[in-house]
Amino acid sequence: MPSELLRNAAFTRFWSSRAASGFAYHMSAVAIGWQVYALTGDVFDLGLVGLVEFLPQFLLTLVVGQVADRFDRGRIVCVCQALQGLALATLLAGVPGGWLGVGGIFACVAAIGASRAFETPSMQALLPTIAPPGLFPRMLTFSASVWKTAMILGPAAGGLLYLAGPAAVYATAATIFLLAALTAAGIPRSAKPSTRQPATWTSALEGLRFIRKRPVIFGAISMDLFSVLLGGATALLPVYAKDILQTGPWGLGLMRAAPSIGALAMSLYLTGRPLTRRVGKTMYAAVALFGLGTIVFGLSRWLPLSVAALTVLGASDMVSVVVRSTLIQIDTPDELRGRVSAVNAVFIGTSNQLGDFESGLAAALLGAVGAVVLGGVGTLAVVGLWMVLFPGLYRRDSLLGDSAALETT
C-alpha cells in the first residue's frame, strides 16, 4: 500500500472496519444459505433470503439518507456493525437448539439487511470527509480492493468453518462484526453536516432531485444500472457449468471467483496508478468491454476462455465502479452525500436483483446462450445510447472536479 495511505490513521480505521464487516457478512451469508436449505430443502427459500435482505434497503432508502446526512457517519457505521453482530449472536443462540426456526432466521436476515441499509450509504459518505482531496481516488480504489478481497475470502472461510457446523460460522462472524464496530468507533469525528433543514418528505427526496439535475452523475449511475441489468450472467453460471461447459462444482466455483479476482487485480492496479485524465471516455470504454466480455463468455465452449472472459468482466466493472463512485462523492456536497449514496446503493441493489431475474426470464425464452449474448449486445447498445444522452459524462476529463462538464447535457 502507498505510504501516504498508511500514514492516514483515520483511513486505516475506515478500511479495516470495512474489510472486517465485509468479510463477516460474506462469511455468514454462506452459512445462512446452507442452513435455510438444510432446514427446508426448497430452492425457492434461498431466493427469499436475498429478497428479505434487499427489501429493508429498498424501503428505507429515503430514511437512511436523511440519517447519514444528519448524524455522525462513523457512529452510524459502528452501531450498524454492532447490530449485525447481535443478529448473528441470535442465530448462534437459536439455530443450533432448533427454537429459532426458518421464520426466526428470516427475521435475523431482515435485521442484517436493515443494518446494512444504514451502514452502506454512511460508509460511502464518510470516506470523502476523512480523505484529502488529492488522495481520495486512491483511497476509494484501495477501499474497493479491500471489499473485493473480503468477497473472495469471506465465502471461502465460511464454507470451511461450516464443516464444524453453522454455530462456528455465526460465532466467528459475530466476533468480527464487533471488532469492526470497535474499529469504526475510533474513526475521528467529521464535521457535522451543515444542513438545518427539517426532516421532511421534500428533504428526503433531495438526493433523487440532485442526481436527476446532474447529468454526469445521473448518466454514470444509470449506465451502470442498465449494463449490469442486461449484461450480468452470474445467475446462469450453474447452467453453463453443468450443461454447456460440462464441468463440475469446481468449475462453477472457479467461474464465480473469476469476476472478483479480475476486480481485485484492477483495483490494486488503480491504487498505484489512479485515473487522472479522460475518465468519462474510460468509463464508456470499460462498460463496452464489459459487454464484449459478456458476449465472449456467452459463446464460449472452453472453460479457460470462459474464466478469462469473466475475469475481464470483473476488471472492467471495477473501472466503472471507481469512476462512478468517485464522481458521486466528489461532485456531491457533503450535506447531501448520505441521501445521494442511499439512492446509489438502491440502484446497485436493484441492478443485481433485477439482473438475476432478467437473466432467468431471458434464459427461459431464449436459452442460456441466447440470454447471455443478447445481454452483452444490449450493454453495447446502452453505451452507444448513453454517449448521445449524456455527452457531458463522455467529455468528463478529471475525477477531481470539472464543473463545466458537470452541467453540460
Buried (B, 14 or more C-beta within 10 A) or exposed (E): BEEEBEEBEBBBBBBBBBBBBBBBBBBBBBBBBBBBBEBEEEEEBBBBBBEBBBBBBBBBBBBBBBBBBBBBBBBBBBBBBBBBBBBBBBBBEBBBEEEBEBEBBBBBBBBBBBBBBBBBBBBBBBBBBBBEEEBBBBBBBBBBBBBBBBBBBBBBBBBEBBEEBBBBBBBBBBBBBBBBBBBBBBBEEBEEBEBEEEEEEEBBBBBBEBBEEBBBBBBBBBBBBBBBBBBBBBBBBBBBBBEBBEBEEEBBBBBBBBBBBBBBBBBBBBBEEBBEEBBBBBBBBBBBBBBBBBBBBBBBEEBEBBBBBBBBBBBBBBBBBBBBBBBBBBBBEBBBBBBBBBBBBBBBBBBBBBBBEBBBEBBEEEBBBEBBBBBBBBBBEBBEEBBEBBBBBBBBBBBBEBEEBBEBE
